[in-house]
Amino acid sequence: MHTGCEYYQDNFDEISVLSENDRCRTYIIQNKDTKSIVVKKIVDINKMDIFKKLCKIDDIHIAKILSVYEENKKCAVIEEYISGRSLYDYMISGFEIGEQQAKNYIIDLCSAVCKLHNEGIIHRDIQPKNIIISSDGVIKLIDFDISREVKSENRKDTEILGTAGYAAPEQFGFTQTDARTDIYALGVLLKFMLTGDEHAPYAGKYSRIIEKCTYIDPDKRYASAQELQNALLNCEEEENIIDENPQVKGKKTELDKQKTVSKIMKIVRTIPGYRSENIIFMISATIVYTFMFSIFVMEGYSSEYKWYKNVLEIVSITGMYMAPYTYLANIGNIVCIFPVKREYKNKIIRFAYQMLYAFLSFFIFAVLLSAANLI
């Protein structure tokens, strides 16, 4: 394998910049002859040792580091290009991950994190934007820009880095980060996959595991990624024990109710006017929606009609306007769920389907209204 600075400078062209900040410049480079592409990063020279260690790690769930070398007094890193989308992009597009799939993803990531920890490397930034789901469905951990080596002589980290919401308390300068720091982030990540919001309440089958991952005190968390992985693998057996215990059934029922409320609130947050969670916008939206519905009721109701015709008229008129609006606003990610469950990677194609479904729903309710008028 070619690894030198001259090889990549002579045989590759820069295609596009992916990101650039004070710590790192990341861009795509392409081989002039084969047209294959890889990712190139320029980071601080102090990261050389960590990336050389990463270069030795071979795991399907970790972005492969192909080469590390010095370039202009900086550390240059050549990394495999992964065709796919970030977990963050999947989730904000409305894609829902079931409990079983979320568990499997975290189990896979635990395997990857174990490899890192065995080399004395702490990732420190495990979060949705640093997780890629490849085009062939494999989850991969990327972006080791703020990773560090564990140093037993240090009492705390020299830099305060991490992503808000996913960074463990010790990343803010209280103590040194270690394997349990990544455990904290994996717990938050699991909750994000299950709820779509790392701050949302979760009361499902993995709530106790998430709680143990995210204790403020690192000593109360799982001690290793292997321990977390084992807990997830044994979770189904624990759930069966809970189901057979009459003392816990009442509590489990209450948790199920909370889970249902959480799902409803997740849909509500996709309605225009409620997305920002700004109280003024929410009140205004409620007034507007109430006014619109009252107009639909007045338009469809007549004292001369029988009750079933009034209901049919009101439903038809409301549907003619609200069904297309629901598709165009993609409330509850409906365009990816009904009438066909599918994921749209291309935004233009998704919008085309939104328009198509909006038109079809308008047409269906218009036909229904015509039928009501014939009764």
QUIRA-V373822 format. One record per residue. N is the residue number from 0. OMEGA is omega in degrees with one decimal (none if undefined). D_FIRST is the distance of its C-alpha to the first C-alpha in Angstrom with 2 decimals. Layout:
[[N OMEGA D_FIRST] [N OMEGA D_FIRST]]
This chain:
[[0 176.6 0.00] [1 -176.0 3.81] [2 -170.8 6.23] [3 178.7 9.49] [4 -177.1 12.67] [5 -178.7 13.40] [6 -177.3 10.45] [7 177.6 11.61] [8 -176.5 15.17] [9 -170.3 15.22] [10 -177.5 13.54] [11 174.9 14.75] [12 175.3 18.39] [13 -177.9 20.10] [14 -178.2 21.89] [15 177.8 23.97] [16 178.7 24.70] [17 179.3 24.86] [18 180.0 26.63] [19 175.8 27.64] [20 -176.2 29.68] [21 -175.3 30.40] [22 -169.0 27.57] [23 170.4 24.69] [24 -176.4 23.75] [25 178.8 21.69] [26 -179.5 20.83] [27 175.4 18.93] [28 -175.7 16.74] [29 176.9 16.07] [30 -175.6 13.89] [31 -176.1 16.58] [32 -174.2 15.85] [33 -178.6 14.73] [34 175.4 16.72] [35 -177.2 14.43] [36 175.3 15.14] [37 178.5 13.84] [38 176.9 15.96] [39 177.6 16.01] [40 172.3 18.38] [41 -177.4 20.11] [42 -179.6 21.93] [43 -177.8 23.96] [44 179.1 22.42] [45 179.8 24.19] [46 -174.7 21.78] [47 -176.2 18.85] [48 -179.6 19.58] [49 -177.8 20.00] [50 174.3 16.75] [51 174.6 14.90] [52 179.7 16.91] [53 -179.6 16.17] [54 -178.8 12.41] [55 -176.9 13.36] [56 178.6 15.65] [57 -179.0 15.04] [58 -176.3 18.18] [59 -177.4 19.14] [60 175.6 21.53] [61 176.5 19.27] [62 -174.4 17.11] [63 173.9 13.50] [64 -173.9 12.16] [65 -176.4 8.51] [66 177.0 8.77] [67 -179.9 11.99] [68 179.8 13.40] [69 179.0 16.90] [70 179.7 18.31] [71 178.2 22.06] [72 175.3 22.97] [73 175.5 21.47] [74 176.9 18.59] [75 -177.9 16.04] [76 175.6 14.34] [77 -172.7 11.97] [78 178.7 13.16] [79 174.4 13.32] [80 -178.4 16.38] [81 176.6 19.07] [82 -178.6 21.75] [83 -179.8 25.02] [84 177.7 27.71] [85 176.7 28.42] [86 179.0 31.02] [87 179.7 33.21] [88 177.6 33.28] [89 -173.7 34.16] [90 -179.1 36.99] [91 176.3 38.56] [92 177.0 38.68] [93 -179.6 40.96] [94 -179.1 38.68] [95 178.1 40.12] [96 179.4 38.27] [97 -177.3 40.49] [98 -177.8 40.95] [99 -179.8 39.16] [100 178.1 36.05] [101 177.8 36.04] [102 -179.1 36.28] [103 178.3 33.39] [104 -178.7 31.18] [105 176.4 32.11] [106 177.8 31.55] [107 -180.0 27.96] [108 176.1 27.48] [109 177.5 29.09] [110 179.3 26.40] [111 -178.4 23.74] [112 176.1 25.93] [113 179.2 26.50] [114 179.1 22.82] [115 -176.3 23.00] [116 177.5 26.32] [117 176.9 25.24] [118 179.5 22.82] [119 -177.9 25.79] [120 174.6 24.66] [121 -176.3 27.31] [122 176.2 26.32] [123 178.6 29.77] [124 176.1 29.53] [125 -177.3 29.51] [126 -171.0 31.46] [127 -178.7 31.60] [128 179.4 29.70] [129 175.5 26.69] [130 179.2 26.74] [131 170.5 25.25] [132 -174.1 26.53] [133 -178.1 24.02] [134 176.9 25.43] [135 170.9 25.26] [136 -179.5 27.25] [137 178.9 24.83] [138 -174.7 25.61] [139 177.9 22.82] [140 -179.1 23.14] [141 171.3 21.67] [142 -179.9 22.48] [143 -173.2 22.16] [144 -179.0 23.66] [145 175.9 26.71] [146 179.5 25.33] [147 174.8 26.55] [148 177.0 26.55] [149 178.7 29.81] [150 -172.8 31.82] [151 -177.5 34.93] [152 -178.7 36.80] [153 178.1 36.77] [154 178.0 39.70] [155 -179.6 38.26] [156 179.0 35.32] [157 179.1 35.26] [158 176.4 34.51] [159 -175.9 36.35] [160 178.3 33.80] [161 -179.2 33.50] [162 -179.4 34.82] [163 -179.0 38.58] [164 -178.6 39.62] [165 179.9 36.44] [166 177.9 36.34] [167 -178.3 38.17] [168 -177.9 41.17] [169 178.3 39.48] [170 179.0 36.99] [171 169.1 40.00] [172 -177.4 40.44] [173 177.5 42.62] [174 177.7 40.38] [175 175.3 36.77] [176 176.9 34.47] [177 -176.3 33.08] [178 -177.3 32.00] [179 175.7 35.33] [180 177.2 34.49] [181 176.2 31.86] [182 178.3 34.44] [183 -178.5 36.86] [184 178.4 34.53] [185 177.0 33.80] [186 177.7 37.58] [187 179.5 38.16] [188 177.9 35.36] [189 178.9 37.06] [190 178.0 40.35] [191 179.8 38.87] [192 -176.4 37.58] [193 -174.9 41.02] [194 -175.6 43.21] [195 -177.9 41.27] [196 -177.4 42.36] [197 -180.0 41.25] [198 -176.2 44.82] [199 176.8 46.66] [200 177.6 48.59] [201 -176.5 47.26] [202 -179.2 49.46] [203 -172.7 47.57] [204 -178.0 46.44] [205 -176.6 43.58] [206 -179.0 45.79] [207 178.0 46.18] [208 178.6 42.45] [209 179.3 41.88] [210 -178.6 44.76] [211 178.1 43.37] [212 -167.7 39.91] [213 172.9 41.54] [214 177.5 44.15] [215 178.5 44.59] [216 -178.9 44.72] [217 -178.5 41.25] [218 -179.2 43.08] [219 -180.0 44.46] [220 170.8 41.13] [221 -175.1 38.95] [222 -176.8 37.46] [223 176.5 33.98] [224 177.4 31.92] [225 179.1 32.53] [226 176.7 36.26] [227 179.4 36.12] [228 178.6 34.23] [229 179.3 36.92] [230 178.7 39.65] [231 179.6 38.38] [232 -178.8 38.08] [233 -172.8 41.64] [234 -178.2 43.05] [235 179.6 44.46] [236 178.9 46.43] [237 179.9 47.80] [238 178.9 48.89] [239 178.3 50.84] [240 179.7 52.63] [241 -177.9 53.52] [242 -177.9 54.90] [243 -177.3 57.19] [244 -176.8 58.50] [245 -179.1 61.57] [246 -176.2 61.48] [247 -174.3 58.13] [248 -179.1 58.81] [249 178.6 60.81] [250 -179.7 58.09] [251 177.4 55.44] [252 178.7 57.69] [253 177.9 57.94] [254 177.8 54.15] [255 177.4 53.90] [256 178.6 56.37] [257 179.0 54.31] [258 178.2 51.23] [259 178.2 53.26] [260 179.1 54.41] [261 178.7 50.83] [262 179.2 49.84] [263 -179.4 52.89] [264 177.6 52.12] [265 177.4 48.55] [266 -179.3 50.11] [267 -178.4 52.72] [268 176.3 50.08] [269 -179.8 48.85] [270 177.1 52.33] [271 -176.8 52.83] [272 179.6 54.90] [273 -173.7 53.55] [274 -178.2 49.84] [275 -175.8 50.15] [276 173.4 52.47] [277 -172.9 54.72] [278 179.9 58.22] [279 178.4 59.92] [280 -178.0 57.71] [281 178.0 58.17] [282 179.3 61.94] [283 179.7 62.07] [284 178.6 59.97] [285 178.5 62.24] [286 -179.1 65.30] [287 -178.6 63.89] [288 178.0 62.83] [289 179.1 66.21] [290 179.6 68.07] [291 -179.0 66.15] [292 178.4 66.85] [293 177.2 70.53] [294 178.4 70.72] [295 179.8 69.27] [296 -179.8 71.82] [297 179.7 74.72] [298 -175.8 73.65] [299 -175.8 73.47] [300 173.7 76.44] [301 -179.7 79.99] [302 179.9 83.04] [303 -178.5 84.12] [304 169.6 81.10] [305 -172.0 80.87] [306 -176.9 78.37] [307 177.3 75.77] [308 176.4 75.89] [309 179.5 75.41] [310 -178.6 72.34] [311 178.7 70.92] [312 -177.8 71.64] [313 179.2 70.06] [314 -177.9 66.92] [315 -178.6 66.57] [316 178.0 67.04] [317 -179.5 64.72] [318 -179.8 62.05] [319 -177.7 62.37] [320 -173.0 61.24] [321 178.8 59.26] [322 175.6 57.07] [323 179.2 55.59] [324 179.4 55.26] [325 179.2 53.38] [326 -178.2 50.83] [327 177.8 50.50] [328 -178.9 50.02] [329 179.4 47.83] [330 -179.4 49.86] [331 -178.8 48.36] [332 -172.4 45.39] [333 -177.5 47.84] [334 178.9 46.02] [335 -174.9 43.15] [336 -174.3 45.66] [337 6.0 48.71] [338 179.3 49.59] [339 179.3 46.07] [340 -179.9 43.51] [341 179.2 40.20] [342 -179.8 37.54] [343 179.5 37.25] [344 -179.4 33.87] [345 -176.7 35.37] [346 -179.9 38.18] [347 178.5 40.01] [348 178.9 40.22] [349 179.4 41.43] [350 178.0 44.09] [351 177.7 45.20] [352 175.6 45.79] [353 178.8 47.62] [354 -179.6 49.94] [355 -178.8 50.45] [356 177.7 51.32] [357 179.4 53.53] [358 -178.6 55.49] [359 180.0 55.81] [360 176.2 57.02] [361 -178.5 59.54] [362 -179.2 60.78] [363 -179.5 61.18] [364 175.5 63.23] [365 175.8 65.24] [366 178.1 66.18] [367 178.5 67.08] [368 177.5 69.29] [369 178.9 71.01] [370 178.8 71.68] [371 -179.0 73.14] [372 -179.8 75.51] [373 -178.9 76.84] [374 none 77.85]]
